[in-house]
Amino acid sequence: MTPREIVRRTIAFASPERLPRSFPEKYGDDFAWIGMSPSPDARPGNKAGLETDEWGAVWENLGVCNLGEVKEFPLKTWDDFKTLKIPDIAAPGRWENLPGARARAGDRYLLAGGISLYERAHFLRGLENLWLDIYDERENLEKLLDVLVDLNLGAIARYRAESPDGYIFWDDWGLQNQLMISPGAWREIWKPRYAKVFQAAHAAGMQTILHSCGHIVDILDDFIEAGLDVIQMDQQENMGLDLLSRRFKGRIAFWCPVDIQSVMCRGSLDDIRRYCHDLYAKLGSPKGGFLPKWYSDAKGAGHRQEAIDAMCEEFLKLSP
């Protein structure tokens, strides 16, 4: 099987001949990526000073990782919605890198990058304002979310020409021990909009992938119902592998490194190796459902090189 077939079969529970690989170059990587340039979901802040994104949000570098945080929000009040700089999904130059993407990917699984439906909204409004909007300004909030949905639908229509295999975007929904908002509000406001994006991606021949960290078990069933094929989570211990296994194994594919906040930071090399086996046993099977990966911002997460090596080498031993 080609790497592309291995990843697709793993996600579809169709008995791949080995585990997929999503590791540093020396260990192998079955994935290729294509994205808009610039992306409406770009998140500046990986260099010193202030940077302003396409929407008018002002970002500042955190100083310890490849991330920034918004210091000035474009939607200070909903009166600002009338003048919000909404990126043109069809802007000249945004798609210059798209032609030939399938050929450049070769036999690897080609991932296309989308636009977040939660994080982008709070980058524009601020978390606290957004949480209040759920109750006080729902009509305006839903109008903003529909803009983000439409941007995704426009991107999917463009990507379709190069036949990507997967469509991915990033929305962290969890705190350490619970969802950021009530599951009921999430189901009313966000679930149908995710379903619309996932349906369009499936119609374009793409599997659907979402990165979401934190304690998100309260909405994983809903994500599955909405059409999510893969949950990419970098944390598992705040929910527990046994719980994730009992409720979701065989129903959705998991794309995970060893837990980045606990075992990779504080575990011994033997702890890391054992956790690799636990991830595969509890989240995957010979039919598929588990995709191992590494966390690329190792410095920001405080991961030692020997820990990264131990994890990658153990995953390869599980599936040579």
C-alpha positions as CSV (number, residue, x, y, z in Angstrom):
1,M,0.0,0.0,0.0
2,T,1.1,3.6,-0.7
3,P,1.3,6.0,2.3
4,R,-1.9,7.6,0.9
5,E,-3.7,4.3,1.0
6,I,-2.5,3.5,4.5
7,V,-3.7,6.8,5.9
8,R,-7.1,6.6,4.2
9,R,-7.6,3.0,5.2
10,T,-6.6,3.7,8.8
11,I,-9.2,6.5,9.0
12,A,-11.9,4.3,7.3
13,F,-11.1,1.2,9.5
14,A,-10.3,-0.7,6.3
15,S,-7.3,-2.8,7.6
16,P,-4.1,-0.9,6.6
17,E,-0.9,-2.9,6.4
18,R,0.9,-0.7,9.0
19,L,0.4,2.4,11.2
20,P,0.6,5.7,9.4
21,R,3.6,7.9,10.1
22,S,3.5,11.5,11.1
23,F,7.0,12.1,12.5
24,P,10.2,14.1,12.0
25,E,11.7,13.5,8.6
26,K,14.2,10.9,9.7
27,Y,11.4,8.7,11.0
28,G,9.0,9.1,8.1
29,D,6.0,11.2,7.2
30,D,3.0,9.9,5.2
31,F,1.4,13.3,4.9
32,A,1.7,16.3,2.5
33,W,0.0,19.6,3.1
34,I,-1.6,22.3,1.0
35,G,-3.0,25.6,2.2
36,M,-4.1,29.0,1.2
37,S,-1.4,31.7,1.0
38,P,-2.1,33.7,2.9
39,S,-4.7,31.7,4.9
40,P,-7.7,33.5,6.4
41,D,-6.9,31.4,9.4
42,A,-3.3,32.5,9.7
43,R,-2.2,33.1,13.3
44,P,0.7,35.5,13.5
45,G,2.9,35.9,16.6
46,N,5.8,33.5,16.0
47,K,8.3,36.4,15.9
48,A,9.0,39.3,18.2
49,G,6.7,42.4,18.2
50,L,3.2,43.0,17.1
51,E,1.6,41.6,13.9
52,T,-1.8,42.3,12.4
53,D,-3.7,39.6,10.5
54,E,-6.1,39.9,7.6
55,W,-9.1,40.5,9.8
56,G,-7.4,43.3,11.7
57,A,-6.6,41.4,14.9
58,V,-3.3,42.4,16.5
59,W,-1.1,39.5,17.7
60,E,1.9,39.4,20.1
61,N,4.5,36.7,20.4
62,L,4.2,34.6,23.6
63,G,8.0,34.3,23.8
64,V,8.1,30.6,24.7
65,C,6.6,28.8,21.6
66,N,5.6,29.1,18.0
67,L,2.4,30.9,19.0
68,G,1.0,34.3,19.6
69,E,-2.1,35.7,21.3
70,V,-4.5,38.5,20.2
71,K,-3.9,41.7,22.1
72,E,-6.4,43.9,20.1
73,F,-9.7,42.5,18.8
74,P,-11.3,43.9,15.7
75,L,-14.9,43.3,17.0
76,K,-14.8,45.3,20.1
77,T,-18.5,45.8,19.8
78,W,-21.0,44.4,17.3
79,D,-21.2,47.9,15.7
80,D,-17.7,47.0,14.3
81,F,-19.2,44.1,12.3
82,K,-20.2,46.5,9.6
83,T,-16.6,47.4,8.9
84,L,-14.9,44.1,9.7
85,K,-12.3,43.2,7.1
86,I,-13.6,39.8,5.9
87,P,-10.9,38.1,3.8
88,D,-11.8,37.5,0.2
89,I,-11.5,33.7,-0.3
90,A,-11.0,34.2,-4.0
91,A,-8.3,36.9,-3.7
92,P,-5.7,36.9,-6.4
93,G,-2.6,35.1,-5.2
94,R,-4.3,33.1,-2.4
95,W,-4.4,30.0,-4.6
96,E,-1.1,30.3,-6.5
97,N,0.3,27.3,-4.7
98,L,-2.7,25.0,-5.4
99,P,-2.1,23.9,-9.0
100,G,0.0,20.7,-9.0
101,A,-0.5,20.0,-5.3
102,R,-1.6,16.5,-5.9
103,A,1.4,15.8,-8.1
104,R,3.8,17.3,-5.6
105,A,2.3,15.1,-2.9
106,G,3.1,12.0,-4.9
107,D,1.9,8.9,-3.1
108,R,1.4,10.7,0.3
109,Y,-1.9,11.7,1.9
110,L,-2.7,15.3,1.0
111,L,-4.1,17.5,3.7
112,A,-5.9,20.7,2.9
113,G,-6.1,23.5,5.6
114,G,-9.4,25.1,6.5
115,I,-10.7,27.9,8.7
116,S,-11.6,27.5,12.4
117,L,-15.2,28.0,13.5
118,Y,-14.5,28.8,17.2
119,E,-11.0,30.0,17.5
120,R,-11.3,32.5,14.7
121,A,-14.5,33.9,16.3
122,H,-12.8,34.5,19.6
123,F,-9.7,35.9,17.9
124,L,-12.1,38.5,16.6
125,R,-14.3,39.1,19.7
126,G,-12.2,37.8,22.7
127,L,-13.1,34.7,24.7
128,E,-15.1,36.5,27.4
129,N,-17.1,38.6,24.9
130,L,-17.8,35.5,22.8
131,W,-19.1,33.5,25.8
132,L,-21.4,36.4,26.6
133,D,-22.5,36.7,23.0
134,I,-23.9,33.1,23.2
135,Y,-26.6,34.5,25.4
136,D,-26.8,38.2,24.7
137,E,-25.9,38.6,21.0
138,R,-26.7,35.2,19.4
139,E,-28.0,36.6,16.2
140,N,-24.8,38.5,15.5
141,L,-22.7,35.6,16.7
142,E,-24.4,33.3,14.3
143,K,-24.0,35.7,11.4
144,L,-20.2,35.8,12.1
145,L,-20.1,32.0,12.3
146,D,-22.0,31.8,9.0
147,V,-19.3,33.9,7.4
148,L,-16.7,31.4,8.6
149,V,-18.7,28.5,7.3
150,D,-19.0,30.2,3.9
151,L,-15.2,30.8,3.8
152,N,-14.7,27.0,4.4
153,L,-17.2,26.1,1.7
154,G,-15.4,28.4,-0.8
155,A,-12.0,26.9,0.2
156,I,-13.3,23.3,-0.3
157,A,-14.7,24.2,-3.7
158,R,-11.2,25.5,-4.7
159,Y,-9.3,22.6,-3.2
160,R,-11.5,20.1,-5.0
161,A,-9.6,20.6,-8.3
162,E,-6.4,18.9,-6.7
163,S,-8.2,16.0,-5.0
164,P,-6.9,16.4,-1.5
165,D,-7.5,13.4,0.8
166,G,-8.3,15.3,4.0
167,Y,-9.6,18.6,5.2
168,I,-8.3,19.9,8.5
169,F,-8.7,22.9,10.8
170,W,-8.0,23.7,14.5
171,D,-10.5,24.5,17.3
172,D,-9.5,23.9,20.9
173,W,-12.8,23.4,22.7
174,G,-11.7,22.1,26.1
175,L,-10.4,23.3,29.4
176,Q,-8.5,20.8,31.4
177,N,-11.6,19.3,33.0
178,Q,-14.6,20.5,31.0
179,L,-15.8,22.1,27.8
180,M,-15.4,25.9,27.5
181,I,-19.1,26.4,27.0
182,S,-22.2,24.4,27.8
183,P,-22.6,21.4,25.6
184,G,-26.2,22.5,25.0
185,A,-25.1,25.8,23.5
186,W,-22.5,24.1,21.4
187,R,-25.1,21.7,19.9
188,E,-27.5,24.6,19.1
189,I,-24.9,27.0,17.6
190,W,-21.8,25.1,16.4
191,K,-22.9,21.5,15.6
192,P,-25.0,22.3,12.5
193,R,-22.3,24.5,11.2
194,Y,-19.6,21.8,11.6
195,A,-22.0,19.4,9.9
196,K,-22.3,21.7,6.9
197,V,-18.6,22.0,6.5
198,F,-18.0,18.3,7.0
199,Q,-20.7,17.4,4.5
200,A,-19.1,19.7,1.8
201,A,-15.7,18.1,2.5
202,H,-17.1,14.6,2.1
203,A,-18.9,15.6,-1.1
204,A,-15.5,16.8,-2.4
205,G,-13.9,13.4,-1.6
206,M,-12.1,14.5,1.5
207,Q,-12.0,12.9,5.0
208,T,-12.6,15.3,7.8
209,I,-10.0,16.1,10.5
210,L,-10.3,18.4,13.5
211,H,-7.6,19.4,16.0
212,S,-9.2,20.0,19.4
213,C,-7.5,19.7,22.7
214,G,-8.7,19.9,26.3
215,H,-11.6,17.9,27.9
216,I,-13.9,17.4,24.9
217,V,-15.6,14.1,25.6
218,D,-19.0,15.9,26.1
219,I,-19.2,16.7,22.4
220,L,-17.2,13.9,20.7
221,D,-20.5,11.9,20.1
222,D,-21.8,15.1,18.4
223,F,-18.8,15.5,16.3
224,I,-19.2,11.9,15.1
225,E,-22.8,12.6,14.3
226,A,-21.8,15.8,12.4
227,G,-19.5,13.8,10.2
228,L,-16.0,14.1,11.7
229,D,-13.7,11.3,10.7
230,V,-10.6,12.0,12.7
231,I,-10.0,13.8,16.0
232,Q,-6.5,15.1,16.4
233,M,-5.9,15.5,20.1
234,D,-2.5,16.1,21.7
235,Q,-3.8,15.5,25.2
236,Q,-5.5,12.3,26.4
237,E,-4.8,12.0,30.1
238,N,-7.1,14.8,31.2
239,M,-9.9,12.5,29.9
240,G,-8.3,9.1,30.3
241,L,-7.5,6.6,27.7
242,D,-9.9,4.1,29.3
243,L,-12.8,6.5,28.9
244,L,-11.9,7.4,25.4
245,S,-11.5,3.7,24.5
246,R,-14.8,2.6,26.1
247,R,-16.9,5.3,24.4
248,F,-15.2,6.0,21.1
249,K,-12.9,3.2,20.0
250,G,-14.0,2.1,16.5
251,R,-16.3,5.0,16.0
252,I,-13.8,7.8,15.1
253,A,-10.1,7.7,14.3
254,F,-7.6,9.3,16.7
255,W,-4.5,11.1,15.5
256,C,-2.3,11.5,18.6
257,P,1.2,11.8,20.0
258,V,2.0,10.6,23.5
259,D,0.2,13.0,25.8
260,I,2.2,16.3,25.4
261,Q,1.4,17.8,28.8
262,S,2.0,14.9,31.1
263,V,3.8,11.7,29.9
264,M,6.0,13.4,27.3
265,C,7.1,16.1,29.7
266,R,7.4,14.2,33.0
267,G,7.5,10.5,32.1
268,S,10.6,8.4,31.9
269,L,11.6,7.0,28.5
270,D,10.1,3.7,29.5
271,D,6.8,5.5,30.5
272,I,6.7,7.0,27.0
273,R,7.3,3.7,25.4
274,R,4.5,2.0,27.4
275,Y,2.2,4.8,26.6
276,C,2.8,4.3,22.9
277,H,1.5,0.7,23.3
278,D,-1.5,1.9,25.4
279,L,-2.5,4.4,22.7
280,Y,-2.5,1.8,20.0
281,A,-4.3,-0.9,22.1
282,K,-7.0,1.4,23.5
283,L,-7.7,3.7,20.5
284,G,-6.8,1.5,17.5
285,S,-6.8,-2.0,16.2
286,P,-5.6,-4.0,13.2
287,K,-8.6,-2.6,11.3
288,G,-7.4,1.0,11.9
289,G,-8.5,4.0,13.9
290,F,-5.2,5.2,15.3
291,L,-2.6,7.4,13.7
292,P,0.5,8.2,15.7
293,K,2.2,11.6,15.4
294,W,4.7,13.8,17.1
295,Y,4.2,17.4,18.4
296,S,6.2,19.7,16.2
297,D,6.6,22.6,18.7
298,A,8.8,20.5,20.9
299,K,10.6,23.4,22.4
300,G,7.4,25.2,23.4
301,A,6.0,22.0,25.0
302,G,9.2,21.3,26.8
303,H,9.9,17.9,25.1
304,R,13.4,16.5,25.3
305,Q,14.9,15.1,22.1
306,E,15.5,11.7,23.7
307,A,11.7,11.6,24.5
308,I,10.8,12.4,20.9
309,D,13.2,9.7,19.7
310,A,11.8,7.1,22.2
311,M,8.3,7.8,21.1
312,C,8.9,7.7,17.3
313,E,11.1,4.6,17.6
314,E,8.5,2.8,19.7
315,F,5.7,3.6,17.3
316,L,7.8,2.2,14.5
317,K,8.4,-1.0,16.4
318,L,4.7,-1.4,16.8
319,S,4.3,-1.2,13.1
320,P,7.6,-1.7,11.2
